[in-house]
């Protein structure tokens, strides 16, 4: 177990910093978009330092884990998010959507991504998953006077809610048949001493489908073209970088960690998703250009 405060400093800095920016923007008599955006970039840089200094280990009885892999993924998320915020400075002002809520929402989305990456329990995983999603739903529809942006936010919300439902249903199945949601306990349970039942395997499939939605893996990519086209350009840049890194890190942590010993039972599904995604990405793009 690691010391609690040093390990949680990245999450605490984002959570408390996001609340401070929110209160500052609400109490200010003028629009503080530029100030809040620059402060959010600085907050991301400070969080990056805390991540590098955080000791490796687990906190809260194994709910969150810090490793070299989580540090690497966290830093990639912070880098992609900072780039998207910098891009938004000029764009949001030109499009008349320069409101202080935007960097605040982005900060809370990053907090959800970091919790997702560091999760070592299904409950923590879902908490970070939902925190990220709820903030990004609003970001997609941030240009509220644009019909396309509103449509993008609505589509993302409806399909995202479906993916969240599949994920939590899969988690409930895994818990019901395995008796635990902790990654280390699940890995120990399936290390060869006990075979996974059909209910557990079905739960793993639902969990995988929920994560596949976040990484836009075909055939769960149906939301991506419309949302990327309708959302403001900096939001699209954000969607294509930081959440994808967080979702891929989560996919690796979940499938290799607690379910790594069940590789033979879910490997085929990963291969199918990979082949369909690569084929669709190559052929659909060429078909669109020809048309």
KOLFI-214002 format. One record per residue (C-alpha): residue in one letter; z, x, y. Coordinates in Angstrom, 1 decimal, always signed. Example, Ala and Ser with C-alpha at 12.3 -4.5 7.8 and 13.67 -1.06 7.14 Angstrom:
(node "a"; (+7.8; +12.3; -4.5))
(node "s"; (+7.1; +13.7; -1.1))
//
This chain:
(node "x"; (+0.0; +0.0; +0.0))
(node "x"; (-0.8; +1.2; +3.5))
(node "x"; (+1.2; +0.9; +6.7))
(node "x"; (+0.6; -2.6; +8.0))
(node "x"; (+0.0; -2.0; +11.7))
(node "x"; (-2.4; +1.0; +11.6))
(node "x"; (-4.5; -0.7; +8.9))
(node "x"; (-4.7; -4.0; +10.8))
(node "x"; (-5.4; -2.4; +14.2))
(node "x"; (-9.2; -3.2; +14.1))
(node "x"; (-8.7; -6.8; +13.3))
(node "x"; (-5.8; -7.1; +15.9))
(node "x"; (-7.9; -5.5; +18.6))
(node "x"; (-10.8; -7.8; +18.1))
(node "x"; (-8.6; -11.0; +17.8))
(node "x"; (-6.4; -10.2; +20.8))
(node "x"; (-9.2; -8.8; +22.8))
(node "x"; (-11.4; -11.8; +22.2))
(node "x"; (-8.5; -14.1; +23.3))
(node "x"; (-7.9; -12.0; +26.4))
(node "x"; (-11.6; -12.2; +27.3))
(node "x"; (-11.6; -16.0; +26.7))
(node "x"; (-8.6; -16.5; +29.0))
(node "x"; (-10.1; -14.2; +31.6))
(node "x"; (-13.3; -16.1; +31.7))
(node "x"; (-11.6; -19.5; +31.8))
(node "x"; (-9.2; -18.6; +34.6))
(node "x"; (-11.8; -16.8; +36.7))
(node "x"; (-13.3; -18.9; +39.6))
(node "x"; (-16.8; -17.3; +39.1))
(node "x"; (-19.0; -16.7; +36.1))
(node "x"; (-17.8; -13.4; +34.5))
(node "x"; (-20.6; -13.0; +32.0))
(node "x"; (-21.4; -9.4; +33.0))
(node "x"; (-17.8; -8.3; +33.1))
(node "x"; (-17.0; -10.0; +29.8))
(node "x"; (-20.1; -8.5; +28.1))
(node "x"; (-19.3; -5.0; +29.2))
(node "x"; (-15.7; -5.4; +28.2))
(node "x"; (-16.8; -6.7; +24.8))
(node "x"; (-18.9; -3.6; +24.3))
(node "x"; (-15.9; -1.4; +25.2))
(node "x"; (-13.8; -3.4; +22.9))
(node "x"; (-16.2; -2.8; +20.0))
(node "x"; (-16.1; +1.0; +20.8))
(node "x"; (-12.3; +0.9; +20.7))
(node "x"; (-12.3; -1.0; +17.5))
(node "x"; (-14.6; +1.6; +16.0))
(node "x"; (-12.0; +4.3; +16.8))
(node "x"; (-9.3; +2.2; +15.2))
(node "x"; (-11.5; +1.8; +12.1))
(node "x"; (-12.0; +5.6; +11.8))
(node "x"; (-8.2; +6.1; +12.1))
(node "x"; (-7.1; +3.3; +9.8))
(node "x"; (-5.5; +4.7; +6.6))
(node "x"; (-7.1; +3.8; +3.2))
(node "x"; (-5.2; +1.2; +1.1))
(node "x"; (-4.3; -2.4; +0.8))
(node "x"; (-2.2; -4.8; +2.9))
(node "x"; (-0.8; -8.3; +2.5))
(node "x"; (-0.4; -7.8; -1.2))
(node "x"; (-4.0; -7.0; -1.8))
(node "x"; (-5.7; -9.5; +0.6))
(node "x"; (-7.4; -6.8; +2.7))
(node "x"; (-8.5; -3.3; +1.6))
(node "x"; (-9.6; -0.3; +3.6))
(node "x"; (-11.9; +2.3; +2.0))
(node "x"; (-14.6; +4.7; +3.1))
(node "x"; (-17.1; +2.0; +2.1))
(node "x"; (-15.5; -0.7; +4.3))
(node "x"; (-15.3; +1.8; +7.2))
(node "x"; (-19.0; +2.6; +6.9))
(node "x"; (-20.0; -1.0; +6.8))
(node "x"; (-17.7; -1.9; +9.7))
(node "x"; (-19.2; +0.8; +11.9))
(node "x"; (-22.7; -0.5; +11.1))
(node "x"; (-21.6; -4.0; +12.1))
(node "x"; (-20.1; -2.8; +15.4))
(node "x"; (-23.2; -0.7; +16.2))
(node "x"; (-25.6; -3.6; +15.6))
(node "x"; (-23.4; -6.0; +17.6))
(node "x"; (-23.1; -3.7; +20.5))
(node "x"; (-26.9; -3.3; +20.6))
(node "x"; (-27.3; -7.1; +20.6))
(node "x"; (-24.8; -7.5; +23.5))
(node "x"; (-26.6; -4.8; +25.5))
(node "x"; (-29.9; -6.7; +24.9))
(node "x"; (-28.3; -9.9; +26.1))
(node "x"; (-27.3; -8.6; +29.5))
(node "x"; (-30.7; -8.9; +31.1))
(node "x"; (-32.1; -11.6; +28.8))
(node "x"; (-29.3; -14.1; +29.3))
(node "x"; (-29.5; -13.8; +33.1))
(node "x"; (-33.3; -14.3; +33.1))
(node "x"; (-33.0; -17.3; +30.9))
(node "x"; (-30.1; -18.8; +32.9))
(node "x"; (-27.7; -18.7; +29.9))
(node "x"; (-25.5; -16.0; +31.2))
(node "x"; (-22.1; -17.5; +30.4))
(node "x"; (-18.9; -15.6; +29.5))
(node "x"; (-18.5; -17.6; +26.3))
(node "x"; (-21.4; -15.6; +24.6))
(node "x"; (-19.6; -12.2; +24.3))
(node "x"; (-16.4; -14.0; +23.3))
(node "x"; (-18.2; -15.8; +20.4))
(node "x"; (-19.8; -12.6; +19.3))
(node "x"; (-16.4; -10.8; +19.2))
(node "x"; (-15.0; -13.5; +17.0))
(node "x"; (-18.1; -13.4; +14.8))
(node "x"; (-17.5; -9.7; +14.4))
(node "x"; (-13.9; -10.3; +13.5))
(node "x"; (-15.1; -12.6; +10.7))
(node "x"; (-17.5; -10.0; +9.5))
(node "x"; (-14.9; -7.3; +9.3))
(node "x"; (-12.5; -9.6; +7.4))
(node "x"; (-15.4; -10.3; +5.0))
(node "x"; (-16.1; -6.6; +4.4))
(node "x"; (-12.4; -5.7; +3.9))
(node "x"; (-11.6; -8.8; +1.7))
(node "x"; (-10.1; -8.1; -1.7))
(node "x"; (-9.3; -11.7; -2.5))
(node "x"; (-11.5; -14.8; -2.6))
(node "x"; (-9.4; -16.6; +0.0))
(node "x"; (-9.7; -13.8; +2.5))
(node "x"; (-13.4; -13.7; +1.7))
(node "x"; (-13.8; -17.3; +2.6))
(node "x"; (-11.7; -17.0; +5.7))
(node "x"; (-13.9; -14.3; +7.1))
(node "x"; (-17.0; -16.1; +5.9))
(node "x"; (-16.2; -19.2; +7.9))
(node "x"; (-14.9; -17.4; +11.0))
(node "x"; (-18.2; -15.6; +11.2))
(node "x"; (-20.3; -18.7; +10.5))
(node "x"; (-18.6; -21.0; +13.0))
(node "x"; (-19.1; -18.5; +15.9))
(node "x"; (-22.7; -17.9; +15.0))
(node "x"; (-23.5; -21.6; +14.8))
(node "x"; (-22.8; -21.9; +18.5))
(node "x"; (-24.6; -18.7; +19.3))
(node "x"; (-27.8; -20.0; +17.7))
(node "x"; (-27.7; -23.1; +20.0))
(node "x"; (-26.4; -21.2; +23.0))
(node "x"; (-29.5; -22.1; +25.1))
(node "x"; (-28.4; -25.7; +25.2))
(node "x"; (-31.2; -26.8; +27.5))
(node "x"; (-33.8; -25.6; +25.0))
(node "x"; (-34.8; -28.1; +22.3))
(node "x"; (-35.8; -25.3; +19.9))
(node "x"; (-32.4; -23.5; +20.4))
(node "x"; (-30.5; -26.8; +19.8))
(node "x"; (-32.6; -27.5; +16.7))
(node "x"; (-32.0; -23.9; +15.4))
(node "x"; (-28.2; -24.3; +15.8))
(node "x"; (-28.2; -27.7; +14.1))
(node "x"; (-30.3; -26.5; +11.2))
(node "x"; (-28.1; -23.4; +10.8))
(node "x"; (-25.0; -25.6; +10.9))
(node "x"; (-26.2; -28.1; +8.3))
(node "x"; (-27.5; -25.5; +5.8))
(node "x"; (-24.6; -23.1; +6.5))
(node "x"; (-22.2; -25.9; +5.7))
(node "x"; (-24.0; -26.4; +2.4))
(node "x"; (-23.8; -22.7; +1.6))
(node "x"; (-20.1; -22.7; +2.5))
(node "x"; (-19.5; -25.7; +0.2))
(node "x"; (-21.3; -23.9; -2.7))
(node "x"; (-19.2; -20.8; -2.0))
(node "x"; (-15.8; -22.6; -2.0))
(node "x"; (-16.8; -24.6; -5.1))
(node "x"; (-17.6; -21.4; -6.9))
(node "x"; (-14.3; -19.9; -5.8))
(node "x"; (-12.5; -23.0; -7.1))
(node "x"; (-14.2; -22.7; -10.4))
(node "x"; (-13.3; -19.0; -10.8))
(node "x"; (-9.7; -19.7; -9.9))
(node "x"; (-9.6; -22.7; -12.2))
(node "x"; (-10.8; -20.8; -15.2))
(node "x"; (-9.5; -17.3; -14.5))
(node "x"; (-6.2; -18.2; -12.9))
(node "x"; (-6.5; -15.8; -9.9))
(node "x"; (-8.6; -15.1; -6.9))
(node "x"; (-7.5; -11.4; -6.4))
(node "x"; (-10.4; -8.9; -7.0))
(node "x"; (-8.2; -6.4; -8.8))
(node "x"; (-6.7; -9.0; -11.1))
(node "x"; (-10.1; -10.5; -11.9))
(node "x"; (-11.5; -7.0; -12.6))
(node "x"; (-8.6; -6.3; -15.0))
(node "x"; (-9.0; -9.7; -16.6))
(node "x"; (-12.7; -9.1; -17.4))
(node "x"; (-12.4; -5.4; -18.3))
(node "x"; (-13.3; -6.2; -22.0))
(node "x"; (-10.1; -7.6; -23.2))
(node "x"; (-11.1; -11.2; -22.4))
(node "x"; (-14.6; -12.7; -22.3))
(node "x"; (-15.5; -14.9; -19.3))
(node "x"; (-15.9; -18.6; -20.1))
(node "x"; (-18.8; -20.8; -19.1))
(node "x"; (-16.9; -22.2; -16.2))
(node "x"; (-16.2; -18.8; -14.8))
(node "x"; (-19.8; -17.8; -15.1))
(node "x"; (-20.9; -20.9; -13.3))
(node "x"; (-18.4; -20.2; -10.5))
(node "x"; (-19.8; -16.7; -10.2))
(node "x"; (-23.3; -18.2; -9.8))
(node "x"; (-22.1; -20.5; -7.0))
(node "x"; (-20.4; -17.6; -5.2))
(node "x"; (-23.6; -15.5; -5.5))
(node "x"; (-25.7; -18.4; -4.1))
(node "x"; (-23.4; -18.8; -1.1))
(node "x"; (-23.7; -15.1; -0.3))
(node "x"; (-27.5; -15.1; -1.0))
(node "x"; (-27.8; -17.7; +1.8))
(node "x"; (-26.2; -15.3; +4.3))
(node "x"; (-28.5; -12.4; +3.4))
(node "x"; (-31.5; -14.8; +3.5))
(node "x"; (-32.5; -14.1; -0.1))
(node "x"; (-35.3; -16.4; -1.4))
(node "x"; (-35.2; -19.2; -2.3))
(node "x"; (-32.1; -19.6; +0.0))
(node "x"; (-34.0; -18.4; +3.1))
(node "x"; (-35.2; -21.8; +4.3))
(node "x"; (-33.1; -21.6; +7.4))
(node "x"; (-34.2; -18.2; +8.6))
(node "x"; (-37.7; -18.7; +10.1))
(node "x"; (-36.7; -21.7; +12.2))
(node "x"; (-33.3; -20.3; +13.3))
(node "x"; (-34.8; -16.9; +14.2))
(node "x"; (-37.6; -18.5; +16.2))
(node "x"; (-35.5; -21.0; +18.0))
(node "x"; (-32.4; -18.9; +18.8))
(node "x"; (-32.3; -16.8; +22.0))
(node "x"; (-33.8; -13.3; +21.4))
(node "x"; (-30.5; -11.4; +21.5))
(node "x"; (-29.0; -13.8; +19.0))
(node "x"; (-31.9; -13.3; +16.7))
(node "x"; (-31.4; -9.5; +17.0))
(node "x"; (-27.7; -10.0; +16.1))
(node "x"; (-28.6; -12.3; +13.2))
(node "x"; (-31.0; -9.7; +11.8))
(node "x"; (-28.5; -6.8; +11.9))
(node "x"; (-24.7; -7.2; +11.8))
(node "x"; (-24.3; -10.4; +9.6))
(node "x"; (-26.8; -9.0; +7.1))
(node "x"; (-24.8; -5.7; +6.8))
(node "x"; (-21.6; -7.7; +6.3))
(node "x"; (-23.1; -10.0; +3.7))
(node "x"; (-24.6; -7.1; +1.8))
(node "x"; (-21.3; -5.3; +1.8))
(node "x"; (-19.6; -8.4; +0.6))
(node "x"; (-22.1; -8.9; -2.1))
(node "x"; (-21.5; -5.4; -3.4))
(node "x"; (-17.7; -5.7; -3.2))
(node "x"; (-17.7; -9.0; -5.1))
(node "x"; (-20.2; -8.4; -7.7))
(node "x"; (-19.3; -4.7; -8.5))
(node "x"; (-15.6; -5.1; -8.1))
(node "x"; (-14.1; -8.2; -9.8))
(node "x"; (-17.2; -9.2; -11.7))
(node "x"; (-18.6; -5.7; -12.5))
(node "x"; (-17.7; -5.9; -16.2))
(node "x"; (-19.7; -9.1; -16.4))
(node "x"; (-22.9; -7.4; -15.3))
(node "x"; (-24.9; -8.6; -18.3))
(node "x"; (-24.2; -12.2; -17.3))
(node "x"; (-25.3; -12.1; -13.7))
(node "x"; (-27.7; -9.2; -13.6))
(node "x"; (-30.7; -11.4; -14.4))
(node "x"; (-30.0; -13.7; -11.4))
(node "x"; (-29.9; -10.7; -9.0))
(node "x"; (-33.2; -9.6; -10.4))
(node "x"; (-34.8; -13.0; -10.0))
(node "x"; (-33.6; -13.3; -6.4))
(node "x"; (-34.9; -9.7; -5.7))
(node "x"; (-38.3; -10.4; -7.1))
(node "x"; (-38.8; -13.7; -5.4))
(node "x"; (-37.6; -12.3; -2.0))
(node "x"; (-39.9; -9.3; -2.2))
(node "x"; (-42.9; -11.4; -3.3))
(node "x"; (-42.3; -14.0; -0.6))
(node "x"; (-41.7; -11.4; +2.1))
(node "x"; (-45.0; -9.7; +1.2))
(node "x"; (-47.2; -12.7; +0.5))
(node "x"; (-45.9; -15.2; +3.0))
(node "x"; (-46.3; -12.8; +5.9))
(node "x"; (-49.9; -11.9; +5.0))
(node "x"; (-50.7; -15.6; +4.5))
(node "x"; (-49.3; -16.4; +8.0))
(node "x"; (-51.4; -13.7; +9.6))
(node "x"; (-54.6; -14.9; +7.8))
(node "x"; (-54.0; -18.5; +9.0))
//
